[in-house]
Amino acid sequence: MEQNRETQSPCCQCQYKATPRDNAQLRQLQNRLSRMIGQLGGISKMLEENRYCGDILVQVAAVESALQAFGYLVLQDHLETCVVEEIQKGNTQIVEEALALIKKLK
């Protein structure tokens, strides 16, 4: 059974966007993700250096905040593209999925 790349991968339950992200948006998300990876590396180095717990916790809070903002950007894109497209096709079940995703981001 052949799977459409826009819906599901044959190897798992992964789905793909019907409308691709534009280059500027993709670059913005990749940059944010790279900064978070750098921050996590910094936390790892702080642990190796036996740095003060409070300083490490400040960095953990910064990464959590950055990850939350990243998630909200992806959610906004999801609502503006995937959800709108599915509703236009008559698939109102997508609203339940969107609500579940919003709850996971809290």
DSSP file with accessible surface (Angstrom, degrees, kcal/mol):
  #  RESIDUE AA STRUCTURE BP1 BP2  ACC     N-H-->O    O-->H-N    N-H-->O    O-->H-N    TCO  KAPPA ALPHA  PHI   PSI    X-CA   Y-CA   Z-CA
    1    1 A M              0   0  201      0, 0.0     2,-0.3     0, 0.0     0, 0.0   0.000 360.0 360.0 360.0 119.7    0.0    0.0    0.0
    2    2 A E        -     0   0  189      1,-0.0     2,-0.4     8,-0.0     0, 0.0  -0.629 360.0-147.6 -85.0 134.3    1.6    3.3   -1.1
    3    3 A Q        -     0   0   53     -2,-0.3     2,-0.4     4,-0.0     6,-0.0  -0.827  15.6-119.8-102.1 143.8    1.3    6.2    1.2
    4    4 A N    >>  -     0   0   85     -2,-0.4     3,-1.8     1,-0.1     4,-1.2  -0.637  16.4-135.6 -80.3 130.9    1.1    9.8    0.1
    5    5 A R  T 34 S+     0   0  174     -2,-0.4    -1,-0.1     1,-0.3    11,-0.1   0.804 103.8  60.9 -57.9 -28.1    4.0   12.0    1.4
    6    6 A E  T 34 S+     0   0  108      9,-0.1    10,-0.3     2,-0.1    -1,-0.3   0.695 117.6  26.0 -75.0 -16.3    1.5   14.7    2.3
    7    7 A T  T <4 S-     0   0   70     -3,-1.8     9,-0.6     1,-0.3     2,-0.4   0.784 122.5  -8.3-110.8 -71.7   -0.4   12.5    4.7
    8    8 A Q  B  <  -A   15   0A  54     -4,-1.2    -1,-0.3     7,-0.2     7,-0.2  -0.977  53.7-123.8-137.9 149.7    1.6    9.6    6.3
    9    9 A S    >   -     0   0   16      5,-1.8     3,-0.7    -2,-0.4     5,-0.1  -0.595  26.1-128.7 -80.4 145.8    4.9    7.9    6.0
   10   10 A P  T 3  S+     0   0  109      0, 0.0    -1,-0.1     0, 0.0     3,-0.0   0.755 104.7  55.7 -69.0 -17.8    4.8    4.2    5.3
   11   11 A C  T 3  S-     0   0  108      3,-0.0     2,-0.3     1,-0.0    -3,-0.0   0.643 120.4  -9.6 -91.2 -16.8    7.1    3.5    8.3
   12   12 A C  S <  S-     0   0   46     -3,-0.7    -3,-0.1     2,-0.2    -1,-0.0  -0.878  82.3 -78.8-158.6-168.4    5.2    5.2   11.1
   13   13 A Q  S    S+     0   0  148     -2,-0.3     2,-0.1    -5,-0.1    -2,-0.0   0.172  76.2 136.0 -93.6  17.6    2.3    7.5   11.9
   14   14 A C        -     0   0   64     -5,-0.1    -5,-1.8     1,-0.0     2,-0.3  -0.395  39.0-156.1 -66.2 142.7    4.2   10.6   10.9
   15   15 A Q  B     -A    8   0A 127     -7,-0.2     2,-0.4    -2,-0.1    -7,-0.2  -0.830   2.4-143.2-118.1 158.6    2.4   13.1    8.9
   16   16 A Y        -     0   0   91     -9,-0.6     2,-0.1   -10,-0.3     3,-0.0  -0.934  25.9-103.5-122.1 147.8    3.6   15.8    6.5
   17   17 A K        -     0   0   41     -2,-0.4   -10,-0.1     1,-0.1     4,-0.0  -0.407  15.5-149.3 -67.3 138.8    2.3   19.3    5.9
   18   18 A A  S    S+     0   0   37      1,-0.2    -1,-0.1    -2,-0.1   -11,-0.1   0.872  93.4  48.7 -72.8 -37.3    0.3   19.8    2.7
   19   19 A T  S    S-     0   0   54    -13,-0.1    -1,-0.2    -3,-0.0    63,-0.1  -0.905  92.7-134.6-105.1 114.0    1.6   23.4    2.5
   20   20 A P        -     0   0  107      0, 0.0     2,-0.2     0, 0.0    -2,-0.1  -0.284  23.8-104.1 -66.1 153.4    5.3   23.6    3.0
   21   21 A R        -     0   0   90      1,-0.1     2,-0.0     2,-0.1    -4,-0.0  -0.507  40.6-111.8 -70.7 143.8    6.8   26.2    5.3
   22   22 A D     >  -     0   0   97     -2,-0.2     4,-2.7     1,-0.1     5,-0.2  -0.321  28.2-106.3 -75.1 162.4    8.4   29.1    3.4
   23   23 A N  H  > S+     0   0  127      1,-0.2     4,-2.6     2,-0.2     5,-0.2   0.871 117.9  51.5 -59.0 -40.4   12.2   29.6    3.5
   24   24 A A  H  > S+     0   0   56      2,-0.2     4,-2.3     1,-0.2    -1,-0.2   0.926 112.9  45.0 -64.6 -43.8   12.1   32.6    5.9
   25   25 A Q  H  > S+     0   0   42      2,-0.2     4,-2.5     1,-0.2    -2,-0.2   0.925 113.8  49.4 -66.5 -43.4    9.9   30.7    8.4
   26   26 A L  H  X S+     0   0   73     -4,-2.7     4,-2.7     1,-0.2     5,-0.2   0.924 111.3  49.6 -61.7 -43.0   11.9   27.6    8.2
   27   27 A R  H  X S+     0   0  145     -4,-2.6     4,-2.7    -5,-0.2    -1,-0.2   0.919 110.0  51.4 -62.1 -42.8   15.1   29.6    8.7
   28   28 A Q  H  X S+     0   0   86     -4,-2.3     4,-2.2     2,-0.2    -2,-0.2   0.936 112.6  45.0 -61.1 -45.5   13.6   31.3   11.7
   29   29 A L  H  X S+     0   0   12     -4,-2.5     4,-2.5     2,-0.2    -2,-0.2   0.921 113.3  49.9 -66.2 -42.2   12.6   28.0   13.3
   30   30 A Q  H  X S+     0   0   99     -4,-2.7     4,-2.7     1,-0.2    -2,-0.2   0.903 110.3  50.9 -63.5 -40.1   16.0   26.4   12.6
   31   31 A N  H  X S+     0   0   83     -4,-2.7     4,-2.2     2,-0.2    -1,-0.2   0.918 111.2  47.7 -62.9 -44.2   17.8   29.4   14.1
   32   32 A R  H  X S+     0   0   70     -4,-2.2     4,-2.1     2,-0.2    -2,-0.2   0.921 112.6  49.3 -62.3 -42.6   15.7   29.2   17.3
   33   33 A L  H  X S+     0   0   63     -4,-2.5     4,-2.5     1,-0.2    -2,-0.2   0.922 109.3  51.7 -64.3 -41.6   16.3   25.5   17.5
   34   34 A S  H  X S+     0   0   72     -4,-2.7     4,-2.3     1,-0.2    -1,-0.2   0.894 108.3  51.8 -62.3 -40.2   20.0   25.9   17.0
   35   35 A R  H  X S+     0   0  149     -4,-2.2     4,-2.5     2,-0.2    -1,-0.2   0.915 109.8  49.3 -63.2 -40.7   20.1   28.5   19.8
   36   36 A M  H  X S+     0   0    8     -4,-2.1     4,-2.6     2,-0.2    -2,-0.2   0.912 109.3  51.5 -65.6 -39.9   18.3   26.1   22.2
   37   37 A I  H  X S+     0   0  105     -4,-2.5     4,-2.2     1,-0.2    -1,-0.2   0.918 110.5  49.8 -61.9 -41.3   20.7   23.3   21.3
   38   38 A G  H  X S+     0   0   49     -4,-2.3     4,-2.1     2,-0.2    -2,-0.2   0.901 109.3  51.0 -62.4 -41.5   23.6   25.7   22.1
   39   39 A Q  H  X S+     0   0   56     -4,-2.5     4,-2.1     2,-0.2    -2,-0.2   0.904 108.9  51.1 -63.3 -40.7   22.0   26.6   25.4
   40   40 A L  H  X S+     0   0   97     -4,-2.6     4,-2.3     1,-0.2    -1,-0.2   0.903 108.8  51.4 -64.0 -38.9   21.6   22.9   26.3
   41   41 A G  H  X S+     0   0   42     -4,-2.2     4,-2.3     1,-0.2    -1,-0.2   0.891 108.0  53.2 -62.5 -37.9   25.3   22.4   25.5
   42   42 A G  H  X S+     0   0   32     -4,-2.1     4,-2.4     2,-0.2    -2,-0.2   0.894 107.5  50.5 -63.4 -39.1   26.1   25.3   27.8
   43   43 A I  H  X S+     0   0   19     -4,-2.1     4,-2.2     2,-0.2    -2,-0.2   0.925 108.8  52.2 -65.1 -41.9   24.1   23.7   30.6
   44   44 A S  H  X S+     0   0   56     -4,-2.3     4,-2.3     1,-0.2    -2,-0.2   0.926 110.1  48.4 -59.4 -43.4   26.0   20.5   30.0
   45   45 A K  H  X S+     0   0  120     -4,-2.3     4,-2.1     1,-0.2    -1,-0.2   0.893 107.9  55.1 -64.9 -39.2   29.3   22.4   30.3
   46   46 A M  H  <>S+     0   0   16     -4,-2.4     5,-2.7     1,-0.2    -1,-0.2   0.894 108.1  49.4 -60.5 -40.2   28.1   24.1   33.5
   47   47 A L  H ><5S+     0   0  110     -4,-2.2     3,-1.6     1,-0.2    -2,-0.2   0.930 109.9  50.4 -63.4 -45.2   27.5   20.7   35.0
   48   48 A E  H 3<5S+     0   0  153     -4,-2.3    -1,-0.2     1,-0.3    -2,-0.2   0.841 110.7  50.0 -61.0 -33.8   30.9   19.4   34.0
   49   49 A E  T 3<5S-     0   0   96     -4,-2.1    -1,-0.3    -5,-0.2    -2,-0.2   0.398 112.0-122.5 -84.4   1.2   32.4   22.6   35.6
   50   50 A N  T < 5 -     0   0  148     -3,-1.6    -3,-0.2    -4,-0.2    -2,-0.1   0.890  46.2-176.5  57.8  44.3   30.4   21.9   38.8
   51   51 A R      < -     0   0  108     -5,-2.7    -1,-0.1     1,-0.2     5,-0.1  -0.244  35.8 -74.8 -72.2 162.6   28.8   25.4   38.5
   52   52 A Y     >  -     0   0  170      1,-0.1     4,-1.8     3,-0.1     3,-0.5  -0.232  38.7-127.9 -59.5 134.9   26.4   26.8   41.1
   53   53 A C  H  > S+     0   0   93      1,-0.2     4,-2.8     2,-0.2     5,-0.2   0.869 107.0  56.7 -54.1 -42.6   22.9   25.2   41.0
   54   54 A G  H  > S+     0   0   25      1,-0.2     4,-1.9     2,-0.2    -1,-0.2   0.895 105.8  50.4 -60.4 -40.2   21.2   28.6   40.8
   55   55 A D  H  > S+     0   0   72     -3,-0.5     4,-1.6     2,-0.2    -1,-0.2   0.906 111.3  48.7 -64.8 -39.7   23.1   29.5   37.7
   56   56 A I  H  X S+     0   0   22     -4,-1.8     4,-2.4     1,-0.2    -2,-0.2   0.933 109.3  52.5 -65.4 -42.3   22.2   26.2   36.0
   57   57 A L  H  X S+     0   0  113     -4,-2.8     4,-2.5     1,-0.2    -1,-0.2   0.866 104.7  55.8 -64.0 -34.8   18.5   26.7   36.9
   58   58 A V  H  X S+     0   0   90     -4,-1.9     4,-1.9     1,-0.2    -1,-0.2   0.928 110.2  46.0 -61.8 -42.0   18.5   30.1   35.3
   59   59 A Q  H  X S+     0   0   70     -4,-1.6     4,-2.3     2,-0.2    -2,-0.2   0.885 109.8  53.6 -69.6 -37.1   19.8   28.6   32.1
   60   60 A V  H  X S+     0   0   47     -4,-2.4     4,-2.6     1,-0.2    -2,-0.2   0.933 108.8  49.9 -60.8 -44.2   17.2   25.7   32.3
   61   61 A A  H  X S+     0   0   52     -4,-2.5     4,-2.4     1,-0.2    -2,-0.2   0.894 108.9  52.7 -62.4 -37.9   14.4   28.3   32.7
   62   62 A A  H  X S+     0   0   37     -4,-1.9     4,-2.4     2,-0.2    -1,-0.2   0.915 110.7  46.5 -64.9 -41.9   15.8   30.2   29.6
   63   63 A V  H  X S+     0   0   14     -4,-2.3     4,-2.8     2,-0.2     5,-0.2   0.919 111.5  51.6 -66.7 -42.4   15.7   27.0   27.5
   64   64 A E  H  X S+     0   0  129     -4,-2.6     4,-2.4     1,-0.2    -2,-0.2   0.925 111.4  47.5 -59.4 -43.9   12.2   26.2   28.7
   65   65 A S  H  X S+     0   0   81     -4,-2.4     4,-2.4     2,-0.2    -2,-0.2   0.921 112.7  48.5 -64.1 -43.5   11.0   29.6   27.8
   66   66 A A  H  X S+     0   0   29     -4,-2.4     4,-2.3     1,-0.2    -2,-0.2   0.906 111.8  49.5 -64.6 -39.9   12.7   29.4   24.4
   67   67 A L  H  X S+     0   0   97     -4,-2.8     4,-2.6     2,-0.2    -2,-0.2   0.904 109.6  51.7 -67.0 -39.1   11.2   26.0   23.7
   68   68 A Q  H  X S+     0   0   66     -4,-2.4     4,-2.3    -5,-0.2    -2,-0.2   0.937 110.7  47.8 -61.9 -45.4    7.7   27.2   24.7
   69   69 A A  H  X S+     0   0   37     -4,-2.4     4,-1.9     1,-0.2    -2,-0.2   0.906 111.0  52.1 -62.8 -39.6    8.0   30.2   22.3
   70   70 A F  H  X S+     0   0   39     -4,-2.3     4,-2.2     1,-0.2    -2,-0.2   0.936 108.9  50.5 -60.4 -46.8    9.2   27.8   19.6
   71   71 A G  H  X S+     0   0   13     -4,-2.6     4,-2.8     1,-0.2    -2,-0.2   0.896 107.9  52.6 -60.1 -40.0    6.2   25.5   20.2
   72   72 A Y  H  X S+     0   0  117     -4,-2.3     4,-2.7     2,-0.2    -1,-0.2   0.877 107.6  51.8 -66.9 -34.4    3.8   28.5   20.0
   73   73 A L  H  X S+     0   0   39     -4,-1.9     4,-2.2     2,-0.2    -1,-0.2   0.926 111.8  45.9 -65.4 -43.3    5.3   29.5   16.6
   74   74 A V  H  X S+     0   0   45     -4,-2.2     4,-2.6     2,-0.2    -2,-0.2   0.921 113.1  50.8 -65.8 -40.2    4.8   25.9   15.3
   75   75 A L  H  X S+     0   0   22     -4,-2.8     4,-2.9     2,-0.2     5,-0.2   0.924 108.3  51.9 -62.5 -43.9    1.3   25.9   16.7
   76   76 A Q  H  X S+     0   0   98     -4,-2.7     4,-2.6     1,-0.2    -1,-0.2   0.938 111.2  47.2 -58.6 -45.7    0.4   29.2   15.0
   77   77 A D  H  X S+     0   0    9     -4,-2.2     4,-1.8     1,-0.2     5,-0.5   0.919 111.1  52.4 -61.4 -42.1    1.6   27.9   11.7
   78   78 A H  H  <>S+     0   0   32     -4,-2.6     5,-2.7     1,-0.2     6,-0.4   0.929 112.3  44.6 -60.7 -45.3   -0.4   24.7   12.3
   79   79 A L  I  <>S+     0   0   63     -4,-2.9     5,-1.0     1,-0.2    -1,-0.2   0.906 115.2  47.7 -65.8 -41.5   -3.6   26.6   13.0
   80   80 A E  I  <5S+     0   0  118     -4,-2.6    -1,-0.2    -5,-0.2    -2,-0.2   0.705 130.7  14.0 -75.1 -21.2   -3.0   29.0   10.0
   81   81 A T  I  X5S+     0   0   25     -4,-1.8     4,-3.0    -5,-0.2     5,-0.3   0.696 128.9  33.6-116.7 -74.6   -2.3   26.3    7.5
   82   82 A C  I  >5S+     0   0   22     -5,-0.5     4,-2.3     1,-0.2     5,-0.2   0.902 122.9  43.5 -56.7 -49.1   -3.1   22.7    8.3
   83   83 A V  I  ><S+     0   0   12     -5,-2.7     4,-2.5     2,-0.2     5,-0.2   0.947 115.7  47.6 -66.0 -46.2   -6.1   23.3   10.5
   84   84 A V  H  ><S+     0   0   60     -5,-1.0     4,-2.6    -6,-0.4    -2,-0.2   0.934 112.7  49.9 -59.6 -45.3   -7.6   25.9    8.1
   85   85 A E  H  X S+     0   0   40     -4,-3.0     4,-1.4     1,-0.2    -1,-0.2   0.908 111.7  47.8 -61.5 -42.5   -7.0   23.6    5.1
   86   86 A E  H  <>S+     0   0   51     -4,-2.3     5,-2.7    -5,-0.3     4,-0.3   0.893 111.3  49.9 -67.8 -38.7   -8.6   20.7    6.8
   87   87 A I  H ><5S+     0   0   79     -4,-2.5     3,-1.8     1,-0.2    -2,-0.2   0.925 108.2  53.8 -65.0 -41.5  -11.7   22.7    7.8
   88   88 A Q  H 3<5S+     0   0  154     -4,-2.6    -1,-0.2     1,-0.3    -2,-0.2   0.822 106.3  53.1 -61.8 -29.0  -12.0   24.0    4.2
   89   89 A K  T 3<5S-     0   0  140     -4,-1.4    -1,-0.3    -5,-0.2    -2,-0.2   0.482 126.1-104.9 -81.0  -6.6  -12.0   20.3    3.1
   90   90 A G  T < 5S+     0   0   56     -3,-1.8     2,-1.3    -4,-0.3    -3,-0.2   0.491  78.4 135.4  96.4   3.9  -14.9   19.7    5.6
   91   91 A N    > < +     0   0   56     -5,-2.7     3,-0.9     1,-0.2    -1,-0.2  -0.675  18.1 166.0 -88.8  91.6  -12.8   17.8    8.2
   92   92 A T  T >>  +     0   0   95     -2,-1.3     3,-1.5     1,-0.2     4,-0.5   0.615  62.6  82.4 -83.0  -9.1  -13.9   19.4   11.4
   93   93 A Q  H >> S+     0   0  116      1,-0.3     4,-1.4     2,-0.2     3,-0.7   0.763  75.2  75.9 -62.5 -22.8  -12.3   16.6   13.5
   94   94 A I  H <> S+     0   0   15     -3,-0.9     4,-2.6     1,-0.2    -1,-0.3   0.786  83.8  64.7 -61.0 -25.9   -9.1   18.6   13.1
   95   95 A V  H <> S+     0   0   63     -3,-1.5     4,-2.6     2,-0.2    -1,-0.2   0.919  99.8  50.6 -64.8 -40.8  -10.4   21.0   15.7
   96   96 A E  H <X S+     0   0  125     -3,-0.7     4,-2.2    -4,-0.5    -1,-0.2   0.912 111.0  48.9 -62.3 -41.9  -10.2   18.3   18.3
   97   97 A E  H  X S+     0   0   70     -4,-1.4     4,-2.3     2,-0.2    -2,-0.2   0.929 110.6  50.7 -61.8 -44.8   -6.6   17.5   17.3
   98   98 A A  H  X S+     0   0    7     -4,-2.6     4,-2.4     1,-0.2    -2,-0.2   0.913 109.8  49.9 -61.1 -42.5   -5.8   21.2   17.5
   99   99 A L  H  X S+     0   0   93     -4,-2.6     4,-2.3     1,-0.2    -1,-0.2   0.907 109.8  51.0 -63.4 -40.4   -7.3   21.5   21.0
  100  100 A A  H  X S+     0   0   47     -4,-2.2     4,-1.8     1,-0.2    -1,-0.2   0.904 110.5  49.3 -63.9 -39.5   -5.3   18.4   22.2
  101  101 A L  H  X S+     0   0   62     -4,-2.3     4,-1.3     2,-0.2    -2,-0.2   0.902 108.8  52.4 -66.5 -39.2   -2.1   19.9   20.9
  102  102 A I  H  X S+     0   0   73     -4,-2.4     4,-0.7     1,-0.2     3,-0.4   0.928 108.2  51.4 -62.2 -43.2   -2.8   23.2   22.6
  103  103 A K  H >< S+     0   0  151     -4,-2.3     3,-0.8     1,-0.2    -1,-0.2   0.886 106.7  54.6 -62.0 -36.0   -3.3   21.4   25.9
  104  104 A K  H 3< S+     0   0  171     -4,-1.8    -1,-0.2     1,-0.2    -2,-0.2   0.808 105.3  54.2 -68.4 -26.9    0.0   19.6   25.4
  105  105 A L  H 3<        0   0   44     -4,-1.3    -1,-0.2    -3,-0.4    -2,-0.2   0.621 360.0 360.0 -83.0 -11.7    1.8   22.9   25.0
  106  106 A K    <<        0   0  201     -3,-0.8    -3,-0.1    -4,-0.7    -4,-0.0   0.071 360.0 360.0 -58.7 360.0    0.5   24.4   28.3
